[in-house]
């Protein structure tokens, strides 16, 4: 289970100062309060954070924002999970620690895969409605390389850097990485096994041991703050294509009994059947508006075994057939190529 918000702490102020960016201008461009960065313990929803990031992008007006950020970063501007991870013995241990506590700062999951030849870190955003800006995704990728270089004090070159985002001025990114950045379906960085195990000169296990209890406590507090309905929604979004939408199966997925799940939803003024219907309706309308997927495939993606069942359900939700809904939605919009969003 993951938080669906971003932490926005005091480390942003010196970082933006080092970039030569006016904080107030950034916040005004984003439509956010001028005193936002002075509020302790602040967390922003994905939409607001992405607006904040776009404000930085617009204020700086530089296609190389990800590289500028990485060149400006110092360990004292790290959030606590990253600062603590820098005390790890090597990159392999560090990224596993970051993966565990990353949700303290962002709705982002790190999939760490290790083989006899390499170490790969893949970034997977947990937000469904609001997708991260291209420059934010690129910054996360560039930062892993920067982090590895800070720990080892070596100019390490990754084996592969791949992104699904658009990259402007690829030459500058190639010079920074030492290799060309690739376009592909995912966002990941891989290092050789030797570089992943190269000792960090910043190793300090006593520092990590001092930090970790606080990080574990913050993680537990964050988990407790997330409503059960949000956890159910994330679980359903993952389970729907496979048809595992029964209440008992979803309760097991989020680690509670069916009775406990029902009780928590009642406290939030919800019931499971209506929540499932709402998610199915939202997703079906999204696919009909934004893709060319046939209705049979949409039916499968939202957990219906038969197209006829989806047809009847959609008509009960909207009073229209899926085809009619798609046609009327297209009149003033251009349909994009099919995408499988989960």
ChimeraX attribute file (.defattr): number of C-alpha atoms within 10 A of each C-alpha:
attribute: neighborCount
match mode: 1-to-1
recipient: residues
	/A:1	17
	/A:2	20
	/A:3	26
	/A:4	22
	/A:5	23
	/A:6	21
	/A:7	18
	/A:8	21
	/A:9	17
	/A:10	17
	/A:11	14
	/A:12	15
	/A:13	16
	/A:14	15
	/A:15	18
	/A:16	17
	/A:17	12
	/A:18	14
	/A:19	16
	/A:20	11
	/A:21	16
	/A:22	14
	/A:23	21
	/A:24	15
	/A:25	15
	/A:26	23
	/A:27	22
	/A:28	13
	/A:29	18
	/A:30	19
	/A:31	13
	/A:32	16
	/A:33	10
	/A:34	13
	/A:35	10
	/A:36	15
	/A:37	18
	/A:38	12
	/A:39	11
	/A:40	10
	/A:41	10
	/A:42	14
	/A:43	19
	/A:44	15
	/A:45	16
	/A:46	21
	/A:47	16
	/A:48	17
	/A:49	21
	/A:50	19
	/A:51	19
	/A:52	20
	/A:53	20
	/A:54	21
	/A:55	21
	/A:56	23
	/A:57	21
	/A:58	15
	/A:59	17
	/A:60	18
	/A:61	10
	/A:62	12
	/A:63	15
	/A:64	19
	/A:65	18
	/A:66	21
	/A:67	20
	/A:68	15
	/A:69	17
	/A:70	17
	/A:71	15
	/A:72	14
	/A:73	18
	/A:74	13
	/A:75	14
	/A:76	12
	/A:77	16
	/A:78	16
	/A:79	17
	/A:80	19
	/A:81	22
	/A:82	20
	/A:83	18
	/A:84	24
	/A:85	29
	/A:86	31
	/A:87	21
	/A:88	25
	/A:89	20
	/A:90	22
	/A:91	26
	/A:92	24
	/A:93	15
	/A:94	22
	/A:95	26
	/A:96	18
	/A:97	19
	/A:98	20
	/A:99	17
	/A:100	16
	/A:101	23
	/A:102	20
	/A:103	24
	/A:104	26
	/A:105	19
	/A:106	23
	/A:107	20
	/A:108	21
	/A:109	20
	/A:110	20
	/A:111	15
	/A:112	18
	/A:113	13
	/A:114	15
	/A:115	9
	/A:116	8
	/A:117	10
	/A:118	18
	/A:119	23
	/A:120	23
	/A:121	23
	/A:122	18
	/A:123	19
	/A:124	15
	/A:125	16
	/A:126	21
	/A:127	20
	/A:128	12
	/A:129	10
	/A:130	14
	/A:131	13
	/A:132	18
	/A:133	15
	/A:134	16
	/A:135	21
	/A:136	17
	/A:137	22
	/A:138	24
	/A:139	17
	/A:140	17
	/A:141	21
	/A:142	21
	/A:143	18
	/A:144	19
	/A:145	21
	/A:146	21
	/A:147	21
	/A:148	26
	/A:149	17
	/A:150	19
	/A:151	23
	/A:152	22
	/A:153	14
	/A:154	13
	/A:155	14
	/A:156	19
	/A:157	19
	/A:158	21
	/A:159	17
	/A:160	16
	/A:161	27
	/A:162	19
	/A:163	21
	/A:164	15
	/A:165	19
	/A:166	12
	/A:167	17
	/A:168	12
	/A:169	9
	/A:170	14
	/A:171	13
	/A:172	14
	/A:173	19
	/A:174	14
	/A:175	10
	/A:176	17
	/A:177	21
	/A:178	14
	/A:179	15
	/A:180	17
	/A:181	17
	/A:182	17
	/A:183	14
	/A:184	12
	/A:185	10
	/A:186	14
	/A:187	21
	/A:188	25
	/A:189	23
	/A:190	23
	/A:191	24
	/A:192	20
	/A:193	17
	/A:194	12
	/A:195	22
	/A:196	25
	/A:197	17
	/A:198	18
	/A:199	17
	/A:200	22
	/A:201	16
	/A:202	16
	/A:203	19
	/A:204	15
	/A:205	15
	/A:206	10
	/A:207	15
	/A:208	18
	/A:209	12
	/A:210	11
	/A:211	16
	/A:212	17
	/A:213	11
	/A:214	13
	/A:215	17
	/A:216	14
	/A:217	11
	/A:218	14
	/A:219	19
	/A:220	12
	/A:221	12
	/A:222	14
	/A:223	17
	/A:224	11
	/A:225	10
	/A:226	15
	/A:227	13
	/A:228	18
	/A:229	19
	/A:230	14
	/A:231	19
	/A:232	22
	/A:233	16
	/A:234	20
	/A:235	20
	/A:236	26
	/A:237	20
	/A:238	16
	/A:239	20
	/A:240	21
	/A:241	19
	/A:242	14
	/A:243	15
	/A:244	16
	/A:245	21
	/A:246	15
	/A:247	19
	/A:248	14
	/A:249	16
	/A:250	22
	/A:251	20
	/A:252	13
	/A:253	17
	/A:254	15
	/A:255	11
	/A:256	13
	/A:257	16
	/A:258	15
	/A:259	11
	/A:260	11
	/A:261	22
	/A:262	17
	/A:263	14
	/A:264	15
	/A:265	17
	/A:266	13
	/A:267	10
	/A:268	11
	/A:269	9
	/A:270	14
	/A:271	16
	/A:272	16
	/A:273	11
	/A:274	10
	/A:275	16
	/A:276	19
	/A:277	15
	/A:278	14
	/A:279	15
	/A:280	25
	/A:281	17
	/A:282	11
	/A:283	18
	/A:284	19
	/A:285	18
	/A:286	15
	/A:287	22
	/A:288	22
	/A:289	20
	/A:290	18
	/A:291	18
	/A:292	15
	/A:293	16
	/A:294	13
	/A:295	18
	/A:296	15
	/A:297	15
	/A:298	24
	/A:299	23
	/A:300	17
	/A:301	24
	/A:302	27
	/A:303	20
	/A:304	22
	/A:305	15
	/A:306	12
	/A:307	15
	/A:308	13
	/A:309	11
	/A:310	24
	/A:311	18
	/A:312	14
	/A:313	18
	/A:314	21
	/A:315	13
	/A:316	11
	/A:317	13
	/A:318	12
	/A:319	12
	/A:320	14
	/A:321	17
	/A:322	21
	/A:323	13
	/A:324	12
	/A:325	17
	/A:326	20
	/A:327	12
	/A:328	11
	/A:329	16
	/A:330	14
	/A:331	9
	/A:332	7
	/A:333	10
	/A:334	11
	/A:335	15
	/A:336	10
	/A:337	9
	/A:338	12
	/A:339	11
	/A:340	8
	/A:341	11
	/A:342	14
